[in-house]
Amino acid sequence: MSFEVDKKLLTDEKDYKVSINYPKPFSSIDINNETLLKLPFFIPFLANNHYYFLKDKSDLFVKGKFLKCKDCDIDVAYLKEIDKNITNQKIKNKVSYLIAKWHIIGVDSLDLFYKTFKAINTDAYYKKDIESTFNKLNKVKKIRSVVETKLINRNGDTTTLNQYNGKFLYVDIWASSCKPCLVEFPSFNKLADKYIRNITFVGINVWDSNKRWLDVLNKRELKGNQFQLIEGNSNKVDFTKELEINSLPRYLLLDKYGSIIDFNEAAPSEERLQHKIDSLLSLRE
């Protein structure tokens, strides 16, 4: 099953083809035969052979040490071919689950891959397990949108929060029309001073004009690292949509690796936030 593609992957013969007389792997085996489930490596065997199921795709090619699709998402295409070739639902469930378990963390399109998996797998346990992984990965993706979104600083320079890689981040998402946001500013300033060496306190303004934002910064003497979403930029809409920001204020806590600690963190004035920060810092030490 894998010889032709392995030859392409491991040598410089990227256009290699097996001869017309090369053995057909399933010429005498019915992959929909449920008794084959007794064989311990049957399911992993089917779940780890992109090439056999995608070998007739004209846009399949080898690049470096990886198998790619020129005009498709290879992992989604794999699931679709499994769905087409395996008619036994029990076998299909097991194979698609193992493919999802192995590949979901590195797929090109997380949403499309998960949607395709859900459409072909009918096993409740398998679907729940992959859903849990999907939700965790989706949260990480949302957090990446925070650190990768283009912002402007007080001087009008464009930047991103990637500059703080390696540091804990406490992010305050606010607007001047949000009274609870303004009430929290003194507590935000106090914490920014207290933990200045250990945590980066960040403010991101989302709904104000640039002039209004700067006026509030000066009037409230906001500390920490203050930024604003760029006016008129489409990522302003994407940012609030991906983070499901329907109301303010909103607080996020990220670890130094950019992973989510809390997607809906406590406000600066809440005592439990300081306890959490102290706990995190003690664990780090």
Sequence and secondary structure as in RCSB ss.txt:
>XXXX:A:sequence
MSFEVDKKLLTDEKDYKVSINYPKPFSSIDINNETLLKLPFFIPFLANNHYYFLKDKSDLFVKGKFLKCKDCDID
VAYLKEIDKNITNQKIKNKVSYLIAKWHIIGVDSLDLFYKTFKAINTDAYYKKDIESTFNKLNKVKKIRSVVETK
LINRNGDTTTLNQYNGKFLYVDIWASSCKPCLVEFPSFNKLADKYIRNITFVGINVWDSNKRWLDVLNKRELKGN
QFQLIEGNSNKVDFTKELEINSLPRYLLLDKYGSIIDFNEAAPSEERLQHKIDSLLSLRE
>XXXX:A:secstr
  HHHHHHHHSS TT    TTS  TTSS  TT GGGGGSTTHHHHHHT HHHHHTT TTEEEETTEEEESSS HH
HHHHHHHHHH   HHHHHHHHHHHHHHHGGG S HHHHHHHHHHH   HHHHHHHHHHHHHHHHHHHHHHHHHS 
EE TTS EE GGGGTTSEEEEEEE TT HHHHHTHHHHHHHHHHTTTTEEEEEEE SS HHHHHHHHHHHT  SE
EEEE TT HHHHHHHHHTT  SS EEEEE TTS EEESS   TT HHHHHHHHHHHHHH 
